[in-house]
Amino acid sequence: MKIILTLISFFLFTQLNAQTHQVRGHLTDEHQKPVNYAGIFLLSAADSTKVKAVVSDSAGHFNLSNVPKGKYFVKISFIGYQHYKSGPLELNGTELVFNLGRIRLVAEQMSLNTVEIKANKATIVQQLDRMVMNVENSVMAEGGTALALLNKAPGVTMSESGELSLKGRPGTMVMINGKPTYLSGNQLANLLRGTASNTISRIEIMASPSSKYDAAGNGGIVNIILKKQTKAGLNGTVSANGGAGRLARLGGGTSLNYRTEKVSFFGNYNYFYQDLKGSDDVKRDFYRDGMGAGKIPYSSSVQRMDEKAKLRSHNFQAGMELFLNEKNTLGFMVNGGVGKYPAVKPTRNRLYNNETGDVIWDAHTNTIGKERWTDMLYNINYKHLFNDKGHELTADIDYVSHFSKMDQQLDTRFMGTQQLFLPALKSRIGDLPSDNDIYVGKIDYVLPAGKLGKLEAGWKGSVVRMVNNLKYDTLQNGTYVPDHSTSNDFIYKEQIQAGYVNLKKDIGKFSIQAGLRGEYTDTKGHQLTTDSLVKRSYFKLFPSVFLTQEINDKNRVQLSYSKRIERPGYWDMNPFRVYMDPFSYEEGNPYLLPSIVNAFELSYGFRSRYYTTLTYNASTDVISSLVGGDSNLAFQRPENLATFKNYGISFTASVDFTKWWSGTHFANLFSNDFSIAAPEGEQRIKGTSFTFDSQNTFKLGNGWKAELSGMYKSKVVSGVFTTKSYYMVSAGGQKEILKDRGTLKLLVNDIFQSKQIKQSATYGNISAYSHSRPDSRAVVLSFSYRFGGDGAGGKQRSTASEDLKGRLK
């Protein structure tokens, strides 16, 4: 903090007397509705050369900053509107802020059915506090899942079990449309598998979010923004896709929007059908007194699991906005998702005595799991504009309901063993429900304070209640009887009250954004089975600072700091056991503590196309999984396992190689260093890793476009687990048809089926090795058709629960 305060003082001192100007304005259409993402150009009055260029924000506001003295014109250009050009502006140093006020753009009188002009967004866009991956019109976003698409995002790694890391940092929060998902790792993975990738507009990657966002997420926030039609008039889309991986996959959906001056209705529905086939190999070695040099395991188990699953999901959204008058808007929205994931997993597990070479047992297990879930979110939102200069108040109320249920049966037969006491058949039936209710309220206030800058403040309160009544029955003498030793009834309650204040200020070519967030947390975890109660209450402050220096039009430097927290996932604190097979299970830990991270970033940008970022993060009480058990039963459980340091350097480049070939490339070199408290003493695990992502677009003319993406991830260390290197290459092409209202796309994902995850873990007296082969290679053909009129677009709506929903794990 001393370093940051010193830097702030230095920049304030050097820039205090800077005599540069700002030119501001607010764009609206003929109906007083904001015009967003229009191009604003500052031209020299002497020769009409371009001096600066910006785009209007989601509310139609724009700000041309760091303008030197001189005479200028402002020119505004946007598709569907007549060009606007201001009168001459003379900036002479007497008035540092020149406000053009409200500028009304006049619509072009032309037939949009005859001519449709399209603007292509860059695939990767670097903003002040986030990197944005635009996938709305990408070939790579067709016919796949949100889970597969996340793994193509720069610096993001997400496992098949729903664990996410960003630039090597674990504990990253996942949000959808600004709303946390409130799901466990496996449940989150299922939700993302059930979300069709062609419903996604963009992915926002925030390594250091500002104080406006919840402090949750040690690794930052990844926000998935779904498509939403908000154009004027009646319009919509229909789409369908089909293809195959190892088995068939299908999908389809529709969206519809109707918007007038007084009201807007919107809705969409998507169905996803995917048959999956994968396999896993796991080897566990068991030691008696540690794993020192020269020691060999006394026994080993070798396991092979084959899985066939049928993923089916229905996702929908409906809502309306009432434009009460020029300053007040009231909105209602409901989001829903219903899905099921029945799976059959035959498993063979052989246990060897390494001292004699004998097979202790050869177990054949058939696991049948029938998982289904229902997610519903109900939202009421209100927005009041005090004026047209960005002074506004917004409020949200959310109710989120999540219910999931897993019906599980494990039947095991022992074959060809020398252990005569083992039963011929062991059987276990599991009933694993989860019922969750979340209530959230939020108020945000924005005040442009002239020379003092822009002030943001807000409050957010949330109440969470989770109920899990897990029951297992075992087969005894031909009858299933309750197994009280593995059943568990758990109720978790949580309340968080949070407030924040954030100030943005431009001083010449220097900008500062500083914020402070305070969060009070109160939790109660009650295990009814054993009548044990774990209560925690704590208050913590989370500062954040962004310092930006515009050296000139081509060069920019930024320094940021944020303090964040990773609270234990709701399911992580439930001590219930979920059996993978008769010889292994996962369980929670009610005594977990929150983990705290201090994150620093220093970045340099050149021409708004090339970025270099240095990162350093230090975490305490890191929540990580460990492995344990013996040759009869192995388990995996979360613990406050380690302190953690992560440091690295990343490079982002957006390059137009030719007029027809453009690409965005991301490279990240980082080191993870864990200090783990192990039974045999402190264990130091560290390693250096490298990742590379490349997205390339080829415009071939006559409505044809092709895309090629590739990624490589080297060996990565995360707690006691080490993941070996792998790569993936995907390609696709598209053709605009039916007068450019239809799009036909063909995608081949993971062409070489090279995404095979190999992991190892060593802790205590167990070492484990796994090799997973997911169903990642697929060929998909898709078609979409757009109908209706075109008009000015609106903005994406987020809700009060925007920063909570990723913690049900």
Secondary structure, 3 states (H helix, E strand, C coil): CHHHHHHHHHHHHHHCCCCCEEEEEEEECCCCCECCCCEEEEEECCCCCEEEEEECCCCCEEEEEEECCEEEEEEEECCCECCEECCCEEECCCCCEEEEEEEECCECCCCCCCCCCCCCCCCEEECCCCEEEECCCCHHHCCCEHHHHHCCCCCEEECCCCCEEECCEECCEEEECCEECCCCHHHHHHHHHCCEHHHEEEEEEECCCCCCCCCECCCCEEEEEECCCCCCEEEEEEEEEEEECCCEEEEEEEEEEEECCCEEEEEEEEEEEEEEEEEEEEEEEECCCCCCCCCCCCEEEEEEEEEEEEEEEEEEEEEEEEECCCCEEEEEEEEEEEEEEEEEEEEEEEEEECCCCCEEEEEEEEEEEEEEEEEEEEEEEEEEECCCCCCEEEEEEEEEEEEEEEEEEEEEEECCCCCCCCCCEEEEEEEEEEEEEEEEEEEEEEEECHHHCEEEEEEEEEEEEEEEEEEEEEEECCEEEECCCCCEEEEEEEEEEEEEEEEEEEECCEEEEEEEEEEEEEEEEEECCCCEEEEEEEEEEEEEEEEEEECCCCEEEEEEEEEEEECCCCHHHCCCEEEEECCEEEECCCCCCCEEEEEEEEEEEECCCEEEEEEEEEEEEEEEEEEEECCCCEEEEEEEEEEEEEEEEEEEEEEECCCCEEEEEEEEEEEEEEEEEECCEEEEEEEEEEEEEEEEEEEEECCEEEEEEEEEECCEEECCEEECCEEEEEEEEEEEECCCCEEEEEEEECCCCCCCEEEEEEECCEEEEEEEECCCCEEEEEEEEEEECCCCCCCCCCCCCCCCCCCCC
